[in-house]
Amino acid sequence: MVNNSYQKIFARKFTEKVKELPEAIGLAVGGSWISDEIDEYSDLDFILITENRINDSREKMIETAAKLGKLINAFTGEHVGEPRLLICMYDNPLIHVDIKFLTLEEFRDRVEEPVVLWEKDNALTNVINETEASWPEVDCQWIEDRFWAWIHYAALKVGRGEIFEAIDFISAIRQMVIAPLMQIRNGQLPRGLRKVETNFLEDDLENLKETIAAYDNYSIISAIDTVIYIYRFLREELFPEDILGRELVEERVIGYWNKIKMQKCDNTDEALKINGFRNKKFDLSVAINSLKIFFNNNPKSEYIWIDPPWVLAKGDEVITTYMEHPDSSSPRYNILFKKWLENFRGLRDSEFIDYKYENPVLYLNFSNGYRLIIDSGDCNVKPGWWYFHWYVRTEG
């Protein structure tokens, strides 16, 4: 931490003014100050210990804060579940400062070990030595009891077409459930979305990104499916064995959600375009694990584009699937990819015959018994492989 950062300079001046308060016993600071990670974007998290309670009066809290700097705005923290917190904006310099007003007895119950900036008679230090900070544990049963009802609520909003509501609700689930559990998985305290960009494994961060939806049905459906997949994965990995699973409501909600997806993602009109390709030879290109089947030597304007999930079969035998695409980070990727492409040799030598669309599944049938099965309703697809999309391009 830079000693002469504007936060440090402000903190020194703030501390000197706290010393002038007759009711003050001590001042501590938490947050990024503890881990020495303050940067130019950091706020300050002060804990002001007083002899008598100030936190029972919003007016007293604001009056006290106004004595400690050029206060230009202040409000209490009920919105974050902490009415004893005063969120302040000071000027010269413009800085965000949180002040938690506590008595010495209240200071005994805390979530982190702050840095003491000033104290009378070692009062704060003695409490820190006598007690232990404890971050509230995640209540896994509380989450399991609510998660599937929340998914059902999101499904209702998607069904009604209230996409803004659905997006906002998925954001809440990300904040309350997915991110805290991912934090634990990555060896961090369950502090919501705090510093996930730097704390998470790359795969976890990429999976979390897939829960962010744009304003359209395909995107919100993909985001909700990813939330479901991640929750199931984290539940299996992190939850204790004695958690009472809500299997019945999970099964019923997933069934309802699949019906909503079928309603919102009916691609019947898109599938009708495939009629013009019946009984034709084709070429096949593979881009990572997406497929392009193009006709009349025209890869730019006459083709079927297929993103995962898909399965290539011959009769009842599975030849390969999108999930068997080799790991692109492997040093042997090029060799493994070429070997994987051999699975498509028989398909390349065939002819496209016809199709069947039974929302949400598209079946493409080829000569020699080959089939491509594209199931856009598969909510168990691994995040990061999830595109939920196929489409057709034709001349004119």
C-alpha positions in Angstrom: 0.0 0.0 0.0 1.3 3.4 -0.9 1.7 5.4 2.3 0.8 8.7 0.7 -2.3 7.4 -1.2 -5.2 9.8 -0.9 -7.0 7.2 1.3 -4.0 7.0 3.7 -3.8 10.8 3.9 -7.6 11.0 4.5 -7.4 8.3 7.2 -4.7 10.1 9.1 -6.7 13.3 9.2 -9.9 11.4 10.0 -8.1 9.6 12.9 -6.9 13.0 14.4 -10.5 14.3 14.4 -11.8 11.1 15.9 -9.4 11.6 18.8 -11.2 14.9 19.5 -14.6 13.2 20.0 -15.1 12.8 23.8 -17.3 9.7 23.3 -14.7 7.9 21.1 -12.8 4.9 22.5 -11.1 3.8 19.3 -11.0 3.6 15.5 -10.2 0.6 13.3 -10.3 0.0 9.6 -11.2 -3.1 7.6 -11.7 -4.2 4.1 -8.8 -4.0 1.6 -6.7 -2.1 4.2 -6.3 -5.4 6.1 -4.8 -7.3 3.1 -2.8 -4.3 2.0 -4.7 -4.2 -1.3 -5.9 -0.6 -1.4 -5.7 1.0 -4.8 -7.0 4.2 -6.3 -10.5 2.7 -6.6 -10.8 1.6 -2.9 -13.1 3.0 -0.4 -12.5 3.1 3.4 -14.3 0.9 5.9 -14.0 2.4 9.4 -15.2 1.0 12.7 -15.8 3.8 15.2 -16.1 2.5 18.8 -17.8 4.8 21.2 -18.6 4.6 24.9 -22.3 4.9 24.5 -24.5 3.8 21.6 -24.7 6.2 18.6 -26.1 3.7 16.1 -29.6 3.9 17.6 -30.0 7.4 16.0 -29.5 8.2 12.4 -29.2 11.9 13.3 -26.4 11.2 15.9 -24.5 9.1 13.3 -24.7 11.8 10.7 -23.9 14.5 13.2 -20.7 12.6 14.3 -19.6 11.9 10.7 -19.9 15.6 9.9 -17.3 16.4 12.5 -14.7 14.1 10.8 -14.4 15.7 7.4 -16.3 17.6 4.7 -19.4 15.4 4.6 -21.5 15.9 1.5 -23.8 13.0 1.7 -24.7 10.2 4.2 -27.3 7.5 4.6 -27.7 4.3 6.7 -27.1 0.8 5.5 -30.4 -0.9 5.8 -30.2 -1.9 2.2 -27.2 -4.1 3.0 -28.7 -5.4 6.2 -26.6 -3.2 8.5 -28.4 -0.2 10.0 -25.4 0.6 12.2 -23.5 1.4 9.1 -23.3 5.0 7.7 -22.4 5.2 4.1 -20.7 8.6 3.6 -19.4 10.7 0.8 -16.7 13.2 1.8 -15.2 15.9 -0.4 -11.6 17.2 -0.9 -10.8 14.6 -1.9 -14.0 12.9 -3.1 -14.0 9.6 -1.2 -16.5 6.9 -0.3 -16.3 6.1 3.4 -18.2 3.5 5.4 -18.4 4.1 9.1 -19.8 1.4 11.4 -20.8 2.8 14.8 -20.3 0.2 17.6 -19.9 0.1 21.3 -17.0 -1.9 22.7 -19.3 -4.8 23.5 -20.7 -4.8 20.0 -17.2 -4.9 18.6 -16.7 -8.3 20.1 -18.9 -9.8 17.3 -17.2 -9.1 14.0 -16.5 -10.7 10.6 -12.9 -9.8 10.2 -9.9 -8.6 12.2 -9.5 -4.9 11.5 -6.4 -2.8 11.8 -6.5 -0.5 14.8 -5.7 3.1 13.9 -6.2 4.6 17.4 -7.5 3.5 20.8 -7.7 4.4 24.4 -6.0 2.1 26.9 -5.7 -0.8 24.4 -9.4 -1.2 24.5 -9.8 -2.5 20.9 -6.7 -4.6 21.0 -7.8 -6.3 24.2 -11.2 -7.2 22.6 -9.4 -8.5 19.5 -7.1 -10.7 21.7 -10.0 -12.0 23.7 -12.4 -12.9 20.9 -12.2 -14.2 17.3 -13.7 -12.8 14.1 -16.0 -15.1 12.3 -17.5 -14.7 8.8 -21.1 -16.0 8.6 -21.1 -19.5 7.1 -23.2 -20.2 4.0 -26.4 -22.0 5.0 -26.6 -24.7 2.4 -30.0 -25.9 3.6 -31.3 -22.4 3.4 -30.2 -22.3 -0.3 -31.5 -25.7 -1.3 -34.9 -24.9 0.3 -35.2 -21.8 -1.9 -33.3 -22.4 -5.1 -35.9 -24.3 -7.1 -38.7 -21.9 -6.2 -36.5 -19.1 -7.4 -35.9 -20.9 -10.7 -39.6 -21.4 -11.1 -40.1 -17.7 -10.5 -37.6 -16.9 -13.2 -39.4 -19.4 -15.5 -42.7 -17.6 -14.9 -41.1 -14.3 -15.9 -39.6 -15.7 -19.1 -42.9 -17.3 -19.9 -44.8 -14.0 -19.6 -42.1 -12.2 -21.6 -40.9 -10.1 -18.6 -37.2 -10.4 -19.7 -36.0 -7.5 -17.6 -37.5 -9.1 -14.5 -35.9 -12.5 -15.4 -32.5 -10.9 -16.0 -32.7 -9.0 -12.7 -33.8 -12.1 -10.8 -31.0 -14.3 -12.3 -28.6 -11.5 -11.2 -29.9 -11.9 -7.6 -29.4 -15.7 -7.7 -25.9 -15.1 -9.0 -25.2 -12.7 -6.1 -26.9 -14.8 -3.3 -26.0 -18.3 -4.4 -23.7 -19.0 -7.3 -21.0 -16.4 -6.5 -20.7 -17.2 -2.8 -20.4 -20.9 -3.4 -17.9 -20.3 -6.2 -15.9 -18.2 -3.7 -15.7 -21.1 -1.3 -14.7 -23.4 -4.1 -11.8 -21.0 -4.9 -10.7 -20.8 -1.3 -12.2 -17.4 -0.5 -14.7 -16.1 1.9 -18.3 -16.2 0.5 -18.3 -12.5 -0.3 -20.6 -12.4 -3.2 -19.0 -11.2 -6.4 -16.1 -9.4 -4.7 -12.9 -9.6 -6.9 -14.1 -12.7 -8.8 -12.1 -11.5 -11.8 -8.9 -12.1 -9.8 -9.8 -14.7 -7.3 -11.5 -17.3 -9.5 -10.0 -20.1 -11.6 -10.3 -19.3 -15.3 -12.9 -22.0 -15.9 -15.0 -20.8 -13.0 -14.9 -17.3 -14.2 -15.8 -18.3 -17.7 -18.7 -20.3 -16.4 -19.9 -17.4 -14.3 -19.8 -15.2 -17.4 -22.3 -17.6 -19.0 -24.9 -16.6 -16.4 -25.0 -13.0 -17.7 -27.9 -12.6 -20.1 -28.6 -10.2 -22.9 -32.1 -9.0 -23.7 -33.4 -11.9 -25.8 -35.1 -15.3 -25.1 -32.1 -17.4 -26.2 -29.7 -15.5 -24.0 -31.8 -15.6 -20.9 -32.7 -19.2 -21.4 -29.0 -20.1 -21.8 -28.2 -18.1 -18.6 -30.8 -19.8 -16.5 -29.7 -23.2 -17.8 -26.1 -22.4 -16.9 -27.2 -21.3 -13.4 -29.0 -24.6 -12.9 -25.9 -26.6 -14.1 -23.5 -24.6 -11.9 -25.7 -25.0 -8.9 -26.0 -28.7 -9.3 -22.3 -29.0 -9.7 -21.5 -26.9 -6.7 -24.1 -28.6 -4.6 -22.5 -32.0 -5.3 -19.0 -30.7 -4.6 -19.6 -28.4 -1.5 -22.8 -29.3 0.3 -22.6 -31.6 3.4 -24.1 -35.0 3.1 -26.9 -34.3 5.7 -28.5 -31.6 3.6 -32.1 -32.5 2.8 -32.4 -32.3 -1.0 -35.6 -31.0 -2.5 -35.7 -33.6 -5.3 -39.5 -33.5 -5.9 -39.7 -29.7 -6.4 -36.4 -29.8 -8.4 -37.9 -32.4 -10.8 -41.2 -30.6 -11.2 -39.6 -27.2 -11.7 -37.2 -28.6 -14.3 -40.1 -30.1 -16.1 -42.0 -26.8 -16.1 -38.8 -24.9 -17.2 -38.4 -27.3 -20.2 -42.0 -26.5 -21.3 -41.3 -22.8 -21.1 -38.1 -23.2 -23.2 -40.1 -25.1 -25.8 -42.7 -22.4 -26.0 -40.1 -19.6 -26.3 -37.6 -21.3 -28.6 -39.8 -22.9 -31.2 -37.7 -23.0 -34.4 -40.4 -24.5 -36.7 -40.1 -21.6 -39.2 -36.4 -21.9 -39.3 -36.6 -25.7 -39.8 -38.9 -25.3 -42.8 -35.9 -23.7 -44.6 -34.2 -27.1 -44.5 -36.7 -28.5 -47.1 -34.7 -27.0 -49.9 -31.7 -29.1 -49.0 -33.4 -32.6 -49.2 -31.6 -35.3 -51.2 -28.5 -33.2 -51.8 -24.8 -33.7 -51.5 -23.1 -31.5 -49.0 -19.8 -30.5 -47.6 -18.9 -30.3 -43.9 -16.7 -28.0 -42.0 -15.9 -28.2 -38.3 -15.1 -25.1 -36.2 -13.9 -26.2 -32.8 -17.1 -28.1 -31.8 -19.6 -26.3 -34.1 -20.6 -27.8 -37.4 -21.4 -26.2 -40.8 -23.2 -28.3 -43.4 -23.2 -26.4 -46.6 -24.7 -27.2 -50.0 -23.9 -26.4 -53.7 -20.3 -25.5 -52.8 -21.6 -22.4 -51.2 -20.4 -22.1 -47.6 -21.4 -18.5 -47.3 -25.1 -18.5 -48.1 -26.5 -22.1 -48.2 -25.9 -24.0 -45.0 -27.1 -25.3 -41.7 -25.0 -24.0 -38.8 -25.0 -26.2 -35.6 -23.7 -25.2 -32.2 -23.5 -27.6 -29.3 -25.2 -29.6 -28.0 -25.3 -32.2 -30.8 -24.7 -36.0 -31.2 -23.5 -37.8 -34.4 -24.9 -41.3 -34.6 -25.2 -44.1 -37.1 -28.4 -46.0 -36.4 -28.5 -46.4 -32.7 -24.7 -46.2 -32.2 -23.2 -42.9 -31.1 -20.2 -42.0 -33.2 -19.2 -38.8 -31.4 -20.6 -35.8 -29.6 -19.6 -32.1 -29.2 -18.2 -33.0 -25.7 -15.5 -35.3 -27.3 -13.8 -32.3 -28.9 -10.2 -32.3 -27.6 -9.0 -29.8 -25.0 -7.8 -26.8 -27.0 -5.1 -26.1 -24.3 -3.4 -29.4 -24.9 0.0 -29.1 -26.6 -1.1 -32.0 -28.8 -4.4 -30.3 -29.8 -3.8 -30.2 -33.5 -3.0 -33.9 -33.6 -6.0 -34.8 -31.4 -8.3 -32.5 -33.4 -7.3 -34.2 -36.7 -7.9 -37.6 -35.1 -11.3 -36.5 -33.8 -12.3 -35.3 -37.3 -12.0 -38.9 -38.5 -15.3 -39.6 -36.8 -17.0 -37.5 -39.5 -15.5 -39.4 -42.5 -18.6 -41.6 -43.0 -20.9 -38.5 -42.7 -18.9 -36.6 -45.3 -19.4 -39.5 -47.8 -23.2 -39.5 -47.4 -26.1 -37.4 -48.7 -28.5 -35.3 -46.8 -32.0 -37.0 -46.9 -34.5 -35.2 -44.7 -35.1 -33.8 -41.3 -37.6 -33.9 -38.4 -38.1 -31.1 -35.9 -39.8 -32.0 -32.6 -39.3 -28.9 -30.5 -36.7 -28.6 -29.0 -34.9 -31.4 -30.9 -33.8 -31.3 -34.5 -33.0 -34.5 -36.3 -31.0 -34.4 -39.5 -31.0 -37.7 -41.4 -28.3 -38.8 -43.9 -27.8 -41.7 -46.2 -25.9 -44.7 -44.9 -27.9 -44.4 -41.6 -26.1 -41.3 -40.2 -28.0 -38.9 -38.0 -27.3 -35.6 -36.3 -29.4 -35.0 -33.2 -29.4 -31.4 -31.9 -31.2 -31.0 -28.6 -31.7 -27.3 -27.7 -33.5 -28.2 -24.6 -30.7 -30.0 -22.8 -30.2 -27.9 -19.6 -27.4 -30.3 -18.4 -24.9 -29.1 -21.0 -21.6 -28.2 -19.6 -21.2 -24.4 -19.2 -18.7 -23.1 -21.7 -20.0 -25.5 -24.3 -23.4 -24.0 -24.2 -24.6 -22.1 -27.3 -28.3 -23.1 -27.6 -28.4 -22.3 -31.2 -28.7 -23.7 -34.7 -29.9 -21.8 -37.8 -30.3 -22.1 -41.6 -29.1 -19.8 -44.4 -30.5 -20.1 -47.9 -30.1 -18.2 -51.2 -32.6 -15.4 -51.4 
